[in-house]
Amino acid sequence: MSQILSDKVVLITGASRGIGRAAALACADAGAELIITARTVAGLEELDDEISKAGGQATIVELDQSDHEAMPRLAQAIGNRWGRLDGFVANAGQLGQMAPMPHIDSEVFERTIDINLVSVWHQIAALDPLLRRSHAGRAVLVSSTVAHGAHAFWGGYAVSKAGLEAMGRVWAAESEQTNLRINMLNPGGTKTAMRAAAFPGENPDTLPTPEDIAPAFVWMLSGECTSQGERYRAADLI
Ligand SMILES: NC(=O)c1ccc[n+]([C@@H]2O[C@H](COP(=O)([O-])OP(=O)(O)OC[C@H]3O[C@@H](n4cnc5c(N)ncnc54)[C@H](OP(=O)(O)O)[C@@H]3O)[C@@H](O)[C@H]2O)c1
């Protein structure tokens, strides 16, 4: 792959497995230095090894999205070390409970909104100044098909992704006069643990893999992506 992200520092949340992991590998392959977060340190270490073996560089940050106070600390550490952030991929997410709206467990509903939406706001608040310091900052908020329309039983997950897209559009509108570009990416059905939990009867081999769609992230984080507040489908970018 061309070094389209060379000299860029890119933060990817939820990189211990699935789409975030593949996106991190593709970004490293394209020349970016990675900051990778998740709760599962073993998964991050494996990814770090793989990136190092391929000649890239990554920094592991054990981070639970529900720990809102960790976000300004993370931003401060990034600011101290690099002085800027060139790319932010808000990828970490949870499916929550698939059930009729009135039957969802209240704690699960609140947690799903917190992990998929509120925590991302905390990250935006903490990281926006660093992204503005980049000469071409890029943010990619990972959304879903169920953010639009009416998808029965998708519960707090659908609500959180609709909110995430609204938040991204507002942030994008406010950033029009800056070098920062903020866009949303709908990966589409992808062969991961989350997809298997949502569709247990599906043959996963019929789906694109995270590696198949990872180039979409690379392009959206590059200077070639100049749109603002757009919603892309990975299938249209690969
Ligand atoms: N797969 C699909 O078909 C599909 C379709 C549309 C949208 N998406 C979106 O794509 C993104 C990635 O999903 P995926 O399919 O790759 O799911 P996945 O395989 O379940 O991976 C989810 C990632 O999020 C992290 N995460 C979950 N809860 C977290 C928490 N509380 N704190 C920190 N990290 C947390 C996980 O790491 P730890 O467990 O180690 O913390 C993991 O790295 C999600 O935003 C999802 O909504 C996926």
The ligand as an SDF file (V2000), in Angstrom:
LIG
                    3D

 48 52  0  0  0  0  0  0  0  0999 V2000
  -19.3020   -5.8340   12.4140 N   0  0  0  0  0  0  0  0  0  0  0  0
  -20.2890   -5.2520   11.8120 C   0  0  0  0  0  0  0  0  0  0  0  0
  -21.0030   -5.8560   11.0030 O   0  0  0  0  0  0  0  0  0  0  0  0
  -20.5640   -3.7780   12.0720 C   0  0  0  0  0  0  0  0  0  0  0  0
  -21.5650   -3.1750   11.3040 C   0  0  0  0  0  0  0  0  0  0  0  0
  -21.8340   -1.8200   11.5290 C   0  0  0  0  0  0  0  0  0  0  0  0
  -21.1040   -1.1190   12.4670 C   0  0  0  0  0  0  0  0  0  0  0  0
  -20.1370   -1.7490   13.2070 N   0  0  0  0  0  0  0  0  0  0  0  0
  -19.3910   -0.9460   14.1760 C   0  0  0  0  0  0  0  0  0  0  0  0
  -18.0080   -1.1710   14.0040 O   0  0  0  0  0  0  0  0  0  0  0  0
  -17.3180   -0.9340   15.2410 C   0  0  0  0  0  0  0  0  0  0  0  0
  -16.4350   -2.1290   15.5350 C   0  0  0  0  0  0  0  0  0  0  0  0
  -17.2480   -3.2610   15.6900 O   0  0  0  0  0  0  0  0  0  0  0  0
  -16.7390   -4.7790   15.4890 P   0  0  0  0  0  0  0  0  0  0  0  0
  -17.7410   -5.4400   14.6550 O   0  0  0  0  0  0  0  0  0  0  0  0
  -15.3160   -4.7810   15.1270 O   0  0  0  0  0  0  0  0  0  0  0  0
  -16.9610   -5.3100   16.9890 O   0  0  0  0  0  0  0  0  0  0  0  0
  -16.0670   -6.2000   17.9580 P   0  0  0  0  0  0  0  0  0  0  0  0
  -15.3240   -7.2250   17.2020 O   0  0  0  0  0  0  0  0  0  0  0  0
  -16.9950   -6.6090   19.0360 O   0  0  0  0  0  0  0  0  0  0  0  0
  -14.9890   -5.1490   18.5190 O   0  0  0  0  0  0  0  0  0  0  0  0
  -15.4060   -4.1000   19.3440 C   0  0  0  0  0  0  0  0  0  0  0  0
  -14.1870   -3.3430   19.8360 C   0  0  0  0  0  0  0  0  0  0  0  0
  -14.6680   -2.3170   20.7360 O   0  0  0  0  0  0  0  0  0  0  0  0
  -13.9800   -2.4440   21.9710 C   0  0  0  0  0  0  0  0  0  0  0  0
  -14.8330   -2.0930   23.1150 N   0  0  0  0  0  0  0  0  0  0  0  0
  -16.0700   -2.5700   23.3950 C   0  0  0  0  0  0  0  0  0  0  0  0
  -16.4840   -2.0750   24.5720 N   0  0  0  0  0  0  0  0  0  0  0  0
  -15.4850   -1.2870   25.0380 C   0  0  0  0  0  0  0  0  0  0  0  0
  -15.3000   -0.5210   26.2180 C   0  0  0  0  0  0  0  0  0  0  0  0
  -16.2370   -0.4750   27.1890 N   0  0  0  0  0  0  0  0  0  0  0  0
  -14.1530    0.1670   26.3700 N   0  0  0  0  0  0  0  0  0  0  0  0
  -13.1920    0.1100   25.4180 C   0  0  0  0  0  0  0  0  0  0  0  0
  -13.3110   -0.5950   24.2850 N   0  0  0  0  0  0  0  0  0  0  0  0
  -14.4360   -1.2910   24.1130 C   0  0  0  0  0  0  0  0  0  0  0  0
  -13.5630   -3.9070   22.0510 C   0  0  0  0  0  0  0  0  0  0  0  0
  -12.4070   -4.0350   22.8560 O   0  0  0  0  0  0  0  0  0  0  0  0
  -12.3580   -4.6470   24.3400 P   0  0  0  0  0  0  0  0  0  0  0  0
  -13.4810   -5.6270   24.4620 O   0  0  0  0  0  0  0  0  0  0  0  0
  -10.9970   -5.2580   24.3900 O   0  0  0  0  0  0  0  0  0  0  0  0
  -12.4890   -3.4770   25.2470 O   0  0  0  0  0  0  0  0  0  0  0  0
  -13.2290   -4.2240   20.6020 C   0  0  0  0  0  0  0  0  0  0  0  0
  -11.8920   -3.8800   20.3210 O   0  0  0  0  0  0  0  0  0  0  0  0
  -18.4160   -0.7100   16.2840 C   0  0  0  0  0  0  0  0  0  0  0  0
  -18.5740    0.6820   16.5030 O   0  0  0  0  0  0  0  0  0  0  0  0
  -19.6480   -1.2790   15.6240 C   0  0  0  0  0  0  0  0  0  0  0  0
  -20.8170   -0.6750   16.1090 O   0  0  0  0  0  0  0  0  0  0  0  0
  -19.8580   -3.0680   13.0360 C   0  0  0  0  0  0  0  0  0  0  0  0
  1  2  1  0
  2  3  2  0
  2  4  1  0
  4  5  1  0
  4 48  2  0
  5  6  2  0
  6  7  1  0
  7  8  2  0
  8  9  1  0
  8 48  1  0
  9 10  1  0
  9 46  1  0
 10 11  1  0
 11 12  1  0
 11 44  1  0
 12 13  1  0
 13 14  1  0
 14 15  2  0
 14 16  1  0
 14 17  1  0
 17 18  1  0
 18 19  2  0
 18 20  1  0
 18 21  1  0
 21 22  1  0
 22 23  1  0
 23 24  1  0
 23 42  1  0
 24 25  1  0
 25 26  1  0
 25 36  1  0
 26 27  1  0
 26 35  1  0
 27 28  2  0
 28 29  1  0
 29 30  1  0
 29 35  2  0
 30 31  1  0
 30 32  2  0
 32 33  1  0
 33 34  2  0
 34 35  1  0
 36 37  1  0
 36 42  1  0
 37 38  1  0
 38 39  2  0
 38 40  1  0
 38 41  1  0
 42 43  1  0
 44 45  1  0
 44 46  1  0
 46 47  1  0
M  CHG  2   8   1  16  -1
M  END
$$$$
